[in-house]
């Protein structure tokens, strides 16, 4: 798969979108189908963390503590 076919990552080290030939996978999120989606990777992480924080299946601490 080439970059034009949809392989983009967000580099956590450099805070930028990278193609296939970027930093090691341990330092990035993805792959994403578009560069724009990769650019918003941290937004997606924040959304998921918020959802999991309030999901009783993932959280055994009551919200009021």
Biopython code that builds the backbone (N, CA, C, O; Angstrom):
import numpy as np
from Bio.PDB.StructureBuilder import StructureBuilder

atoms = [
    (1, "UNK", "N", (0.857, -1.187, 0.000)),
    (1, "UNK", "CA", (0.000, 0.000, 0.000)),
    (1, "UNK", "C", (0.894, 1.239, 0.000)),
    (1, "UNK", "O", (1.872, 1.299, 0.745)),
    (2, "UNK", "N", (0.570, 2.197, -0.810)),
    (2, "UNK", "CA", (1.351, 3.433, -0.866)),
    (2, "UNK", "C", (0.639, 4.527, -0.096)),
    (2, "UNK", "O", (-0.520, 4.372, 0.289)),
    (3, "UNK", "N", (1.332, 5.631, 0.128)),
    (3, "UNK", "CA", (0.737, 6.754, 0.857)),
    (3, "UNK", "C", (-0.529, 7.262, 0.179)),
    (3, "UNK", "O", (-1.483, 7.652, 0.852)),
    (4, "UNK", "N", (-0.538, 7.259, -1.137)),
    (4, "UNK", "CA", (-1.703, 7.755, -1.853)),
    (4, "UNK", "C", (-2.894, 6.816, -1.691)),
    (4, "UNK", "O", (-4.033, 7.223, -1.919)),
    (5, "UNK", "N", (-2.649, 5.567, -1.300)),
    (5, "UNK", "CA", (-3.727, 4.621, -1.071)),
    (5, "UNK", "C", (-4.220, 4.673, 0.365)),
    (5, "UNK", "O", (-5.150, 3.944, 0.712)),
    (6, "UNK", "N", (-3.632, 5.504, 1.208)),
    (6, "UNK", "CA", (-4.154, 5.686, 2.540)),
    (6, "UNK", "C", (-3.347, 5.132, 3.673)),
    (6, "UNK", "O", (-3.879, 4.380, 4.489)),
    (7, "UNK", "N", (-2.107, 5.463, 3.758)),
    (7, "UNK", "CA", (-1.299, 5.103, 4.912)),
    (7, "UNK", "C", (-0.629, 6.352, 5.461)),
    (7, "UNK", "O", (0.404, 6.798, 4.962)),
    (8, "UNK", "N", (-1.237, 6.899, 6.492)),
    (8, "UNK", "CA", (-0.694, 8.086, 7.141)),
    (8, "UNK", "C", (-0.689, 7.844, 8.639)),
    (8, "UNK", "O", (-1.586, 7.190, 9.173)),
    (9, "UNK", "N", (0.310, 8.365, 9.309)),
    (9, "UNK", "CA", (0.448, 8.232, 10.754)),
    (9, "UNK", "C", (0.649, 9.605, 11.368)),
    (9, "UNK", "O", (1.079, 10.543, 10.697)),
    (10, "UNK", "N", (0.334, 9.712, 12.652)),
    (10, "UNK", "CA", (0.629, 10.921, 13.404)),
    (10, "UNK", "C", (1.803, 10.599, 14.308)),
    (10, "UNK", "O", (1.716, 9.700, 15.144)),
    (11, "UNK", "N", (2.895, 11.320, 14.149)),
    (11, "UNK", "CA", (4.095, 11.098, 14.945)),
    (11, "UNK", "C", (3.948, 11.804, 16.295)),
    (11, "UNK", "O", (3.770, 13.021, 16.352)),
    (12, "UNK", "N", (4.024, 11.032, 17.375)),
    (12, "UNK", "CA", (3.910, 11.584, 18.716)),
    (12, "UNK", "C", (5.172, 12.327, 19.130)),
    (12, "UNK", "O", (5.131, 13.176, 20.020)),
    (13, "UNK", "N", (6.266, 12.019, 18.501)),
    (13, "UNK", "CA", (7.545, 12.656, 18.812)),
    (13, "UNK", "C", (7.651, 14.043, 18.169)),
    (13, "UNK", "O", (8.108, 14.995, 18.803)),
    (14, "UNK", "N", (7.229, 14.146, 16.916)),
    (14, "UNK", "CA", (7.373, 15.391, 16.157)),
    (14, "UNK", "C", (6.059, 16.156, 15.992)),
    (14, "UNK", "O", (6.060, 17.287, 15.505)),
    (15, "UNK", "N", (4.947, 15.552, 16.390)),
    (15, "UNK", "CA", (3.610, 16.148, 16.265)),
    (15, "UNK", "C", (3.325, 16.595, 14.835)),
    (15, "UNK", "O", (2.931, 17.731, 14.575)),
    (16, "UNK", "N", (3.543, 15.646, 13.917)),
    (16, "UNK", "CA", (3.233, 15.913, 12.516)),
    (16, "UNK", "C", (2.804, 14.631, 11.825)),
    (16, "UNK", "O", (3.066, 13.533, 12.316)),
    (17, "UNK", "N", (2.150, 14.775, 10.694)),
    (17, "UNK", "CA", (1.701, 13.638, 9.894)),
    (17, "UNK", "C", (2.885, 13.100, 9.102)),
    (17, "UNK", "O", (3.687, 13.852, 8.547)),
    (18, "UNK", "N", (2.968, 11.774, 9.070)),
    (18, "UNK", "CA", (4.046, 11.116, 8.331)),
    (18, "UNK", "C", (3.463, 10.057, 7.410)),
    (18, "UNK", "O", (2.369, 9.538, 7.635)),
    (19, "UNK", "N", (4.216, 9.757, 6.380)),
    (19, "UNK", "CA", (3.870, 8.654, 5.496)),
    (19, "UNK", "C", (4.492, 7.370, 6.016)),
    (19, "UNK", "O", (4.969, 7.303, 7.150)),
    (20, "UNK", "N", (4.479, 6.357, 5.171)),
    (20, "UNK", "CA", (4.985, 5.037, 5.541)),
    (20, "UNK", "C", (6.431, 5.094, 6.048)),
    (20, "UNK", "O", (6.775, 4.437, 7.030)),
    (21, "UNK", "N", (7.246, 5.861, 5.394)),
    (21, "UNK", "CA", (8.658, 5.982, 5.773)),
    (21, "UNK", "C", (8.836, 7.093, 6.796)),
    (21, "UNK", "O", (9.398, 8.143, 6.487)),
    (22, "UNK", "N", (8.366, 6.867, 7.990)),
    (22, "UNK", "CA", (8.478, 7.865, 9.045)),
    (22, "UNK", "C", (9.177, 7.281, 10.255)),
    (22, "UNK", "O", (9.985, 6.358, 10.145)),
    (23, "UNK", "N", (8.855, 7.826, 11.390)),
    (23, "UNK", "CA", (9.422, 7.354, 12.653)),
    (23, "UNK", "C", (8.960, 5.928, 12.930)),
    (23, "UNK", "O", (8.029, 5.441, 12.289)),
    (24, "UNK", "N", (9.610, 5.255, 13.886)),
    (24, "UNK", "CA", (9.192, 3.899, 14.244)),
    (24, "UNK", "C", (7.740, 3.891, 14.747)),
    (24, "UNK", "O", (7.266, 4.877, 15.312)),
    (25, "UNK", "N", (7.055, 2.788, 14.537)),
    (25, "UNK", "CA", (5.652, 2.688, 14.931)),
    (25, "UNK", "C", (5.438, 2.945, 16.413)),
    (25, "UNK", "O", (4.360, 3.400, 16.795)),
    (26, "UNK", "N", (6.411, 2.675, 17.255)),
    (26, "UNK", "CA", (6.268, 2.909, 18.690)),
    (26, "UNK", "C", (6.080, 4.393, 19.006)),
    (26, "UNK", "O", (5.609, 4.738, 20.090)),
    (27, "UNK", "N", (6.442, 5.268, 18.073)),
    (27, "UNK", "CA", (6.353, 6.708, 18.279)),
    (27, "UNK", "C", (5.205, 7.361, 17.514)),
    (27, "UNK", "O", (5.159, 8.586, 17.399)),
    (28, "UNK", "N", (4.275, 6.554, 16.989)),
    (28, "UNK", "CA", (3.219, 7.172, 16.196)),
    (28, "UNK", "C", (1.901, 6.419, 16.304)),
    (28, "UNK", "O", (1.851, 5.268, 16.738)),
    (29, "UNK", "N", (0.832, 7.105, 15.894)),
    (29, "UNK", "CA", (-0.516, 6.549, 15.886)),
    (29, "UNK", "C", (-0.941, 6.330, 14.443)),
    (29, "UNK", "O", (-0.626, 7.138, 13.570)),
    (30, "UNK", "N", (-1.649, 5.251, 14.194)),
    (30, "UNK", "CA", (-2.143, 4.997, 12.853)),
    (30, "UNK", "C", (-1.995, 3.533, 12.490)),
    (30, "UNK", "O", (-1.685, 2.700, 13.341)),
    (31, "UNK", "N", (-2.215, 3.229, 11.244)),
    (31, "UNK", "CA", (-2.370, 4.135, 10.105)),
    (31, "UNK", "C", (-3.793, 4.674, 9.972)),
    (31, "UNK", "O", (-4.758, 4.094, 10.468)),
    (32, "UNK", "N", (-3.875, 5.793, 9.292)),
    (32, "UNK", "CA", (-5.142, 6.437, 8.971)),
    (32, "UNK", "C", (-5.263, 6.485, 7.453)),
    (32, "UNK", "O", (-4.253, 6.515, 6.750)),
    (33, "UNK", "N", (-6.498, 6.492, 6.940)),
    (33, "UNK", "CA", (-6.682, 6.490, 5.483)),
    (33, "UNK", "C", (-6.347, 7.812, 4.801)),
    (33, "UNK", "O", (-6.063, 7.832, 3.604)),
    (34, "UNK", "N", (-6.377, 8.925, 5.553)),
    (34, "UNK", "CA", (-6.055, 10.227, 4.954)),
    (34, "UNK", "C", (-5.112, 10.997, 5.867)),
    (34, "UNK", "O", (-5.038, 10.734, 7.067)),
    (35, "UNK", "N", (-4.400, 11.942, 5.289)),
    (35, "UNK", "CA", (-3.510, 12.799, 6.074)),
    (35, "UNK", "C", (-4.311, 13.652, 7.057)),
    (35, "UNK", "O", (-3.850, 13.920, 8.166)),
    (36, "UNK", "N", (-5.506, 14.076, 6.654)),
    (36, "UNK", "CA", (-6.344, 14.892, 7.534)),
    (36, "UNK", "C", (-6.757, 14.106, 8.780)),
    (36, "UNK", "O", (-6.718, 14.639, 9.889)),
    (37, "UNK", "N", (-7.150, 12.844, 8.603)),
    (37, "UNK", "CA", (-7.508, 12.023, 9.764)),
    (37, "UNK", "C", (-6.299, 11.815, 10.677)),
    (37, "UNK", "O", (-6.438, 11.842, 11.899)),
    (38, "UNK", "N", (-5.134, 11.612, 10.105)),
    (38, "UNK", "CA", (-3.923, 11.462, 10.908)),
    (38, "UNK", "C", (-3.626, 12.741, 11.675)),
    (38, "UNK", "O", (-3.181, 12.685, 12.822)),
    (39, "UNK", "N", (-3.866, 13.885, 11.063)),
    (39, "UNK", "CA", (-3.610, 15.167, 11.715)),
    (39, "UNK", "C", (-4.497, 15.365, 12.942)),
    (39, "UNK", "O", (-4.138, 16.111, 13.853)),
    (40, "UNK", "N", (-5.648, 14.703, 12.967)),
    (40, "UNK", "CA", (-6.575, 14.825, 14.091)),
    (40, "UNK", "C", (-6.525, 13.605, 15.013)),
    (40, "UNK", "O", (-7.474, 13.353, 15.754)),
    (41, "UNK", "N", (-5.448, 12.862, 14.974)),
    (41, "UNK", "CA", (-5.311, 11.645, 15.777)),
    (41, "UNK", "C", (-5.436, 11.927, 17.269)),
    (41, "UNK", "O", (-6.077, 11.157, 17.984)),
    (42, "UNK", "N", (-4.844, 13.005, 17.750)),
    (42, "UNK", "CA", (-4.916, 13.299, 19.180)),
    (42, "UNK", "C", (-6.329, 13.676, 19.601)),
    (42, "UNK", "O", (-6.724, 13.410, 20.736)),
    (43, "UNK", "N", (-7.096, 14.289, 18.709)),
    (43, "UNK", "CA", (-8.502, 14.577, 18.998)),
    (43, "UNK", "C", (-9.277, 13.272, 19.182)),
    (43, "UNK", "O", (-10.105, 13.154, 20.085)),
    (44, "UNK", "N", (-9.001, 12.301, 18.321)),
    (44, "UNK", "CA", (-9.669, 11.003, 18.408)),
    (44, "UNK", "C", (-9.289, 10.303, 19.712)),
    (44, "UNK", "O", (-10.142, 9.692, 20.356)),
    (45, "UNK", "N", (-8.032, 10.385, 20.101)),
    (45, "UNK", "CA", (-7.594, 9.786, 21.362)),
    (45, "UNK", "C", (-8.334, 10.423, 22.534)),
    (45, "UNK", "O", (-8.804, 9.723, 23.431)),
    (46, "UNK", "N", (-8.436, 11.731, 22.524)),
    (46, "UNK", "CA", (-9.137, 12.447, 23.598)),
    (46, "UNK", "C", (-10.613, 12.040, 23.658)),
    (46, "UNK", "O", (-11.149, 11.814, 24.743)),
    (47, "UNK", "N", (-11.265, 11.949, 22.503)),
    (47, "UNK", "CA", (-12.668, 11.537, 22.452)),
    (47, "UNK", "C", (-12.847, 10.131, 23.026)),
    (47, "UNK", "O", (-13.763, 9.888, 23.812)),
    (48, "UNK", "N", (-11.971, 9.213, 22.632)),
    (48, "UNK", "CA", (-12.073, 7.837, 23.119)),
    (48, "UNK", "C", (-11.794, 7.746, 24.609)),
    (48, "UNK", "O", (-12.484, 7.022, 25.327)),
    (49, "UNK", "N", (-10.801, 8.463, 25.076)),
    (49, "UNK", "CA", (-10.498, 8.456, 26.510)),
    (49, "UNK", "C", (-11.684, 8.966, 27.324)),
    (49, "UNK", "O", (-12.016, 8.407, 28.369)),
    (50, "UNK", "N", (-12.313, 10.020, 26.841)),
    (50, "UNK", "CA", (-13.482, 10.577, 27.529)),
    (50, "UNK", "C", (-14.619, 9.561, 27.553)),
    (50, "UNK", "O", (-15.270, 9.382, 28.582)),
    (51, "UNK", "N", (-14.857, 8.901, 26.435)),
    (51, "UNK", "CA", (-15.927, 7.904, 26.371)),
    (51, "UNK", "C", (-15.629, 6.730, 27.303)),
    (51, "UNK", "O", (-16.524, 6.258, 28.004)),
    (52, "UNK", "N", (-14.395, 6.260, 27.319)),
    (52, "UNK", "CA", (-14.033, 5.130, 28.172)),
    (52, "UNK", "C", (-14.087, 5.506, 29.651)),
    (52, "UNK", "O", (-14.418, 4.674, 30.497)),
    (53, "UNK", "N", (-13.766, 6.742, 29.954)),
    (53, "UNK", "CA", (-13.797, 7.188, 31.342)),
    (53, "UNK", "C", (-15.212, 7.094, 31.922)),
    (53, "UNK", "O", (-15.379, 6.886, 33.124)),
    (54, "UNK", "N", (-16.214, 7.246, 31.078)),
    (54, "UNK", "CA", (-17.605, 7.220, 31.524)),
    (54, "UNK", "C", (-18.333, 5.930, 31.132)),
    (54, "UNK", "O", (-19.557, 5.852, 31.229)),
    (55, "UNK", "N", (-17.584, 4.929, 30.693)),
    (55, "UNK", "CA", (-18.165, 3.644, 30.309)),
    (55, "UNK", "C", (-18.058, 2.684, 31.489)),
    (55, "UNK", "O", (-16.949, 2.339, 31.898)),
    (56, "UNK", "N", (-19.185, 2.248, 32.042)),
    (56, "UNK", "CA", (-19.125, 1.367, 33.209)),
    (56, "UNK", "C", (-18.392, 0.055, 32.943)),
    (56, "UNK", "O", (-17.892, -0.564, 33.882)),
    (57, "UNK", "N", (-18.318, -0.373, 31.711)),
    (57, "UNK", "CA", (-17.588, -1.598, 31.396)),
    (57, "UNK", "C", (-16.081, -1.419, 31.549)),
    (57, "UNK", "O", (-15.359, -2.399, 31.733)),
    (58, "UNK", "N", (-15.596, -0.170, 31.476)),
    (58, "UNK", "CA", (-14.167, 0.105, 31.570)),
    (58, "UNK", "C", (-13.785, 0.809, 32.861)),
    (58, "UNK", "O", (-12.599, 0.980, 33.142)),
    (59, "UNK", "N", (-14.758, 1.214, 33.638)),
    (59, "UNK", "CA", (-14.481, 2.021, 34.819)),
    (59, "UNK", "C", (-15.230, 1.439, 36.008)),
    (59, "UNK", "O", (-16.460, 1.400, 36.006)),
    (60, "UNK", "N", (-14.502, 0.986, 37.022)),
    (60, "UNK", "CA", (-15.150, 0.426, 38.184)),
    (60, "UNK", "C", (-15.181, 1.405, 39.364)),
    (60, "UNK", "O", (-15.531, 1.024, 40.481)),
    (61, "UNK", "N", (-14.811, 2.673, 39.112)),
    (61, "UNK", "CA", (-14.875, 3.715, 40.127)),
    (61, "UNK", "C", (-16.100, 4.595, 39.857)),
    (61, "UNK", "O", (-16.270, 5.081, 38.739)),
    (62, "UNK", "N", (-16.945, 4.804, 40.855)),
    (62, "UNK", "CA", (-18.112, 5.679, 40.634)),
    (62, "UNK", "C", (-17.684, 7.088, 40.202)),
    (62, "UNK", "O", (-16.644, 7.586, 40.630)),
    (63, "UNK", "N", (-18.498, 7.721, 39.348)),
    (63, "UNK", "CA", (-18.193, 9.063, 38.828)),
    (63, "UNK", "C", (-18.075, 10.112, 39.927)),
    (63, "UNK", "O", (-17.386, 11.115, 39.742)),
    (64, "UNK", "N", (-18.740, 9.902, 41.081)),
    (64, "UNK", "CA", (-18.729, 10.930, 42.121)),
    (64, "UNK", "C", (-17.510, 10.864, 43.029)),
    (64, "UNK", "O", (-17.422, 11.639, 43.982)),
    (65, "UNK", "N", (-16.574, 9.970, 42.765)),
    (65, "UNK", "CA", (-15.355, 9.909, 43.595)),
    (65, "UNK", "C", (-14.230, 10.694, 42.984)),
    (65, "UNK", "O", (-13.138, 10.748, 43.549)),
]
sb = StructureBuilder()
sb.init_structure("model")
sb.init_model(0)
sb.init_chain("A")
sb.init_seg("    ")
for serial, (resi, resn, name, xyz) in enumerate(atoms, 1):
    if name == "N":
        sb.init_residue(resn, " ", resi, " ")
    sb.init_atom(name, np.array(xyz, "f"), 0.0, 1.0, " ", f" {name:<3s}", serial, name[0])
structure = sb.get_structure()
